[in-house]
Amino acid sequence: MRKAKFVILWVFALLIVACESYDDFTADRAATLSFSTDSVRFDTLISTVPSATKTLIVYNHGDKGIRISQVALGRGADSHFRVNVDGQDMSLSAENCVYDFEVRRRDSIFVRIEVTVPELDSDDIQQLEDVLVFTLESGVRHRIVLTAGGQNAYFLRGKIIRNDTTFATNLPIVVYDSLVVEQGSELTLKPGTQLLFHEGAYLRVKGKLTACGTLDSAVVFRGDRTDHMFDYLPYDRLPARWEGIEIDAGSRDNRMEYVDIHSAKYGIVCRGNSDELSSFTLTDTIQSPHITVVNSRLHNIGGMGIDCHDAVIVVQNSEVSNTLGNCVNLIGGVSQFTHCTLAQFYPLDAQRGNALFFTDSIAASPIRLCDFNNCVIVGYAEDELMGDVNLEGPTAANFHFRNCYIATVETDMPERFIGVVYDKYDEETHPISGSDNFILVDTHNFLYDFTPKDSSMIRGTADPLLSRPLPTDRLGRNRFADGAPDAGCYEFILTENK
């Protein structure tokens, strides 16, 4: 019994000592705090739009607690940064500061930081800076630098274009809700125009869209988030940040040249009318297409990349890549793809679609023409080309693949697959990472360069006659520099890839 009492008293004494140690604080100037970072930087933000929240963690790695007498912003009430320290909002104070915090031994507290860049007096990107100062009970001060880039922008909310309109500005255009081009009106986007769509926003074209950038100054369609999901991964590389682009059946002669469409839920959705195509024959030239896409890129899409139903579409020298749905989805209609790269390496879902799917199996949607010339059609799967078409009789689908490099099962239709090189999948000798063919497939950082490697079988696959109307690739590189053009929209250049 005495032994039991002794054990109880001993444990109780230990608890008292532990409590005293936990409640023990020091004002020794040698006792300092540590921080998860010595500076908090926000990416370039659109003026007047609040930023996302960043977190700063304050650590006490010592054996005694440390008291913080004050946390304050250097610019005080004039600061554009908003700070919450361990649940206390600094902006509620006229001086923009808070007092009296404790960081117990081997413990931490959290600091949340946001910023809103004011409307700027210049259209150039400008930098905001402040300092967050932690003053300890001992008088020691810790300083955390806060910085943010800011840029003015134009804002459109539920905008309807009813007259011919041109956007030509070096400022981003932020779109809320929708941007609609009405029938009889044309929207022209000049080189360098950037349309940043808020979540849920979309572009719908009932009239006509002409978006023509240049090699050095593309027209960009993207989401409006400019911050990072992780330090290495900006939201701009993620899919489904905004809706996408819709082309109505009555809209014709839309043109996209040197256009970059990314981070959308869907890329381009185009709906046509099968009855209007009933007289089209193989001897016809494609006239007045719903849309022509040249030297452009659609990538990191949360649905279909290009989705056409009974539409007339011409695509040249363009990349459609990394989509949760099919990169290209064609139902009936008239379509012609030349020197395009369809690459299905979507990294976020194993149930991704195919690089290409085409069909005429839906009622009253015959394929009048479906031509792929000098194209690359590849991805993670052994078979990236899927078709569900009628092959016999007067309504047989008119489709051809000429001098393409395709990841698919080798067919016995030489009249439809002409000069095709098949991606010979082999689990041991041909890894499904895509690195066998391309310069860069980085699924961690979402970075891709679908230029073929020197050793790739894509090299020299293209038919030079079909390449002559497109003598340079999407990046302006000469296809005939080595005498044998490559399939796809990117040409291997030895001097650039040593």
HELIX and SHEET records of a PDB file:
HELIX    1   1 ARG A    2  TYR A   22  1                                  21    
HELIX    2   2 GLY A   76  ASP A   78  5                                   3    
HELIX    3   3 MET A   90  LEU A   92  5                                   3    
HELIX    4   4 TYR A  235  ARG A  237  5                                   3    
HELIX    5   5 SER A  274  LEU A  277  5                                   4    
HELIX    6   6 PRO A  464  SER A  467  1                                   4    
HELIX    7   7 LEU A  494  GLU A  496  5                                   3    
SHEET    1   A 5 SER A  34  PHE A  35  0                                        
SHEET    2   A 5 LYS A  54  ASN A  60 -1                                        
SHEET    3   A 5 ASP A 107  VAL A 115 -1                                        
SHEET    4   A 5 PHE A  81  VAL A  85 -1                                        
SHEET    5   A 5 GLN A  88  ASP A  89 -1                                        
SHEET    1   B 5 SER A  39  ILE A  46  0                                        
SHEET    2   B 5 ARG A 141  GLN A 151  1                                        
SHEET    3   B 5 GLN A 126  LEU A 136 -1                                        
SHEET    4   B 5 ILE A  66  LEU A  73 -1                                        
SHEET    5   B 5 CYS A  97  VAL A 103 -1                                        
SHEET    1   C11 TYR A 154  ILE A 161  0                                        
SHEET    2   C11 ILE A 173  VAL A 181  1                                        
SHEET    3   C11 GLN A 194  PHE A 197  1                                        
SHEET    4   C11 VAL A 219  GLY A 223  1                                        
SHEET    5   C11 VAL A 259  HIS A 262  1                                        
SHEET    6   C11 ARG A 297  ILE A 301  1                                        
SHEET    7   C11 GLU A 319  THR A 323  1                                        
SHEET    8   C11 THR A 341  GLN A 344  1                                        
SHEET    9   C11 VAL A 376  GLY A 379  1                                        
SHEET   10   C11 TYR A 405  ILE A 406  1                                        
SHEET   11   C11 VAL A 421  TYR A 422  1                                        
SHEET    1   D 9 TYR A 154  ILE A 161  0                                        
SHEET    2   D 9 ILE A 173  VAL A 181  1                                        
SHEET    3   D 9 TYR A 202  VAL A 205  1                                        
SHEET    4   D 9 ILE A 245  ILE A 247  1                                        
SHEET    5   D 9 ILE A 268  ARG A 271  1                                        
SHEET    6   D 9 ILE A 306  HIS A 309  1                                        
SHEET    7   D 9 VAL A 328  ILE A 331  1                                        
SHEET    8   D 9 LEU A 356  THR A 359  1                                        
SHEET    9   D 9 LEU A 385  ASP A 388  1                                        
SHEET    1   E10 THR A 165  PHE A 167  0                                        
SHEET    2   E10 GLU A 186  LEU A 189  1                                        
SHEET    3   E10 LYS A 208  CYS A 212  1                                        
SHEET    4   E10 ASN A 254  GLU A 257  1                                        
SHEET    5   E10 ILE A 291  VAL A 294  1                                        
SHEET    6   E10 VAL A 312  GLN A 316  1                                        
SHEET    7   E10 GLY A 333  THR A 338  1                                        
SHEET    8   E10 ILE A 367  ASN A 373  1                                        
SHEET    9   E10 PHE A 399  ARG A 402  1                                        
SHEET   10   E10 PHE A 417  ILE A 418  1                                        
SHEET    1   F 2 HIS A 228  PHE A 230  0                                        
SHEET    2   F 2 LEU A 233  PRO A 234 -1                                        
SHEET    1   G 2 PHE A 438  ASP A 442  0                                        
SHEET    2   G 2 LEU A 447  PRO A 452 -1                                        
END                                                                             
